[in-house]
Amino acid sequence: MKPSRILAFLLPVLFVGQGWTQTDMAPGIAEAALLSAEQRGVQRAQIVSQRAEQAAKLQAQESVCRQSFWVNDCLRDAQASHRAVVSRLDQQVHALDEVERRQRAAAVLERTQARQEQSERPTVSQPRGSGLPAEQTTALKQRKARESAQQRMIKQQKKQELLSQRAQRREQAAQAARANLLRRQSDKAESSQESLR
């Protein structure tokens, strides 16, 4: 089976599995969900070219309208037809964007669930209730507690180092600013004394 057919089958199933039903999807989103990423890129390029064609067509119609006797009516009709076509193109772009957004959200959700499942797995190589003596289990828990406490302490030390470095940089910047201000004031005083002479 081709990957595009598998994708065409799995995307609607994925959307339903994520709580999105066909009724939640705006018109065009279901069709866009069946397209591959490459096909969506091609469709986007077509939409851009259609927009350019419509803009050129509107300009041509407006120039024709300006030569007719009923200019305002003609312009209004040309702009209305242009807006209708552009609105349809905007809906298509919105459908493509929505599908991509939902795919990214589904991928993030899958990664989050995988991380949760991985973190929920016991870290001990033997399953729970494996018959380890209580002393070994307690010792293992104490070792893990010590390791996590050490990691927290290391993080706290790094955080303190960063804060002290930032404070030093701020102090150096303040000293430089004060020195600059004093230098400008002394230059100003010298120039005012020279002007008085």
N, C-alpha and C positions, 0 to 999 in steps of 0.2 A: 504494500500500500504506500502511496506517495506521501511524503511528509506534509504537503499542503492539504491533502485530504484528511490526514490525522489531525492536523491543526484545525481544520474546518470543523471537525467533529468535537475536538476537545475544548475549544474556546467557549462555545455556548454552554457546554457541560461545566466548565470552570466557572463561568459567570453565575450559573444556577447554583453551583456548589458554594460560591461565595455569598449567596443571598441575593444575587441579581437575577431577576427573571426577565422574560421577554417584555413584560409590561413596564419594567423599570427603564428599559432602553428606549431612547428616543428613536424616531424613524431614521433609518440609515445606519444606526450603530450596529444592529445585528448583521447587516450586510458587510459593514467594515470589519466586524469581528472575524469574518470568514476569510479575509484577505491576509496574505503573509506580509511581513514587514516590507519586503521588497515591492510587493504590489501596492502597498499603501504609499510608499515613496513615489512610485510611478503615478498613482492617482493624485498625490499632492502636486506633482509637476504639471499634470494636466489641468488641475484647478487653477494653478498660477497662470498658465498660458490662456485658459478660458477667461480669467479675470482681465488679462491684458487685451484680449480680443474684444471683450465687452466694453472696456474703457475706450478703445479706439472706435468701436461702433457708436458709442454714446457721443464721442466728439464729432464724428461724421454726421450723426443725426442732428446734433445741436447746430452745426454749421448750416445744414439744410434748413432747419427750423428758422434760423435767423434771416433766411432769405424769403421765407413765406410771409403771408399777410397775418396769419394767426400765430404769432411767435410764441406767446405764453402757453397756449393750449398744446402746441406741438412740443415745446420743451417739457411741459408737465407729463405728456404721454411718453416721451422718450425716456425721461428720468424714472417714471414709474416702471416701465418695462425693464430698464437697467437695474433698478432696485430689486425687482422680482428675481432676476437671474442671479444677481450678486447674493441675494438672500439664500437662494438654493445652494450656491457654491459655499457660502458660510456654513450652512447646515452640514454639508459634506465634510468640510474641514473640522467642524465641531465633532462630528461622528468619529472621524479618524483620531482626533485628539482624545476623545473620551475612551475609545478602545485602548489606545496606548496607555492612558492614565490607569485604566482598570487593570491592564496587564502588569504595569509596574507595581500597582498596589497588591495584586495577587502574588507577584514574585517576592515582594517585601514580606507579605504575610507568610508565605511558605518558608522564607529564610528565618523569620521570627519563630515560627512553630518548630523548625528544625533545631534552632538554638535552644528553645525551651525543652524539647525532647532530649537533647544532648545534655543539658544541665540537670534534668530530672533523673538521668540514669545514675545508678550508684557508681561512685568513683572507685570503689573497691573492686578488684578483679573477680572476687567470689560473690555470688548472689547473697542477698540477705538471708539470714537463718541458715548459713552454711555450716554451722557447727563450730565456729571459732570460739575459743574460750572467752569468757567475759573479760579477762584481763587484757587479752590482745585487742579486743574490740574497744575497750576503754582507752588503751594506750594509743590505738590508731586515731580515735577521736581527739585525744589530747594533742597528738602530733599535728593533726590537721588544724586544730585551734591555734597552736603555736605558730604554724606556718602562716595562717591567715592574719594573725596578730602582727607577725613580722612584716608581712606585705603591707598591711595598713600603716605600720610605723614608717616603712620606707617611703610610701606615698606621702605621708604627712611631712617627712623630712624634705622630700623633693619640693613639696608645695611651699614649705617655709623658705627653702633656698630661693625659689622663684620670687616669692614675696620680698625677700631681703634684696635680691638683685634689682627688682623693680624700684624699691625704695631708694637704693643707691643711685640708680639712674635718674630718678626724680630729683634727688638731692643734688647730683652733679649738674643737671639741667638748671635747677634753681640757682646754684652758685654761678653758673655761666651767665645766666640772665642778670643776676645782681652785678657781676663784674662788668658786663656789657653796659648796664644802666649807669654804673659809676663812671665808666670810661666816657660814655656819651655826655654825662653831666659835667665831667671835668673838661672835655673838649668844648662844650658849650660855654663854660665859665671862661676858659682861655680865649675863645673867640670873642666873647663879650668884653673881656679886658683889653684885647687887642683893638677892638673897635673903639673903645673909649680913649685909647692913646692917640 
